[in-house]
Amino acid sequence: MTNPFWPQPFLLRHVAVRAAVVWILLHGIIFAVSGGAVILLAWRASIVLAVFAAWLGYIDAKRRSELLFLGNLGIHRATVPAIWFLVVALLEILLARVTGVFPR
């Protein structure tokens, strides 16, 4: 029996790639709007960015009818936004580790 909250690797791979692409696009938008001044976000802004990306992931999954499909497979509908949130949060942490520490 499978756990309905833990996605299969196939789902995780496709959702994680889309979340990473959206993260890159969101950082590109922030970089362009700030005139090239903002590369690293504060930790509060990183959380807001991750929540916003999770919301975009929910909208994307709903638009693609993935939520209905995953519901038929027995996977909870909160799994997709949770994966988006975790991927974006991990990428923010990785960016902070690569460039230094979170600004205060």
C-alpha positions as CSV (number, residue, x, y, z in Angstrom):
1,M,0.0,0.0,0.0
2,T,1.3,3.4,-0.9
3,N,1.4,6.5,1.3
4,P,-1.1,9.1,-0.2
5,F,1.1,12.0,1.0
6,W,4.3,10.8,-0.5
7,P,4.5,11.1,-4.3
8,Q,5.9,8.7,-6.7
9,P,9.3,9.5,-8.1
10,F,7.8,10.2,-11.6
11,L,5.5,12.9,-10.1
12,L,8.3,14.3,-8.0
13,R,10.7,14.6,-11.0
14,H,8.3,16.6,-13.2
15,V,6.9,18.8,-10.5
16,A,10.4,19.6,-9.1
17,V,11.7,20.6,-12.5
18,R,8.7,23.0,-13.1
19,A,9.2,24.4,-9.6
20,A,12.9,25.0,-10.3
21,V,12.1,26.8,-13.6
22,V,9.5,29.0,-11.9
23,W,12.1,29.8,-9.2
24,I,14.6,30.9,-11.8
25,L,12.0,33.0,-13.6
26,L,10.9,34.6,-10.3
27,H,14.5,35.4,-9.4
28,G,15.0,36.8,-12.9
29,I,12.0,39.1,-12.5
30,I,13.2,40.3,-9.1
31,F,16.7,40.9,-10.5
32,A,15.3,42.8,-13.5
33,V,12.8,44.9,-11.4
34,S,15.5,45.8,-8.9
35,G,17.9,47.0,-11.6
36,G,20.3,44.2,-10.9
37,A,20.8,45.1,-7.3
38,V,19.0,42.1,-5.6
39,I,20.5,38.7,-6.0
40,L,20.0,37.3,-2.5
41,L,16.8,37.7,-0.6
42,A,16.3,38.1,3.1
43,W,15.0,35.0,4.9
44,R,11.5,36.5,5.3
45,A,11.3,37.3,1.6
46,S,12.6,33.8,0.7
47,I,9.6,32.3,2.7
48,V,7.2,34.6,0.9
49,L,8.8,33.6,-2.5
50,A,8.4,29.9,-1.6
51,V,4.7,30.4,-0.6
52,F,4.1,32.4,-3.8
53,A,5.7,29.6,-5.8
54,A,3.6,27.0,-4.1
55,W,0.5,29.0,-4.9
56,L,1.6,29.2,-8.6
57,G,2.2,25.4,-8.5
58,Y,-1.3,24.8,-7.2
59,I,-2.7,27.0,-10.0
60,D,-0.6,25.2,-12.6
61,A,-1.6,21.8,-11.3
62,K,-5.2,22.8,-11.3
63,R,-5.0,24.3,-14.8
64,R,-3.4,21.0,-16.1
65,S,-6.1,19.0,-14.2
66,E,-3.3,17.2,-12.3
67,L,-5.1,17.6,-9.0
68,L,-8.0,15.6,-10.3
69,F,-5.7,13.0,-11.8
70,L,-3.6,12.7,-8.6
71,G,-6.8,12.5,-6.5
72,N,-7.8,9.5,-8.6
73,L,-4.4,7.9,-7.8
74,G,-5.0,8.5,-4.1
75,I,-2.4,11.3,-3.7
76,H,-3.6,14.2,-1.6
77,R,-4.1,17.6,-3.4
78,A,-1.8,19.3,-0.9
79,T,1.2,17.3,-2.1
80,V,1.8,19.4,-5.3
81,P,2.1,22.8,-3.5
82,A,4.1,21.2,-0.8
83,I,6.6,19.9,-3.3
84,W,6.8,23.3,-5.0
85,F,7.4,25.0,-1.6
86,L,10.1,22.5,-0.6
87,V,11.9,22.8,-3.9
88,V,11.9,26.6,-3.9
89,A,12.9,26.7,-0.2
90,L,15.8,24.3,-0.9
91,L,16.9,26.3,-3.8
92,E,16.9,29.5,-1.7
93,I,18.9,27.8,1.0
94,L,21.4,26.6,-1.7
95,L,21.7,30.1,-3.1
96,A,22.3,31.5,0.4
97,R,25.0,28.9,1.0
98,V,26.7,29.5,-2.3
99,T,26.7,33.3,-2.1
100,G,27.2,33.6,1.7
101,V,24.6,34.0,4.4
102,F,21.2,35.5,4.4
103,P,21.3,39.3,4.6
104,R,20.0,40.8,7.8
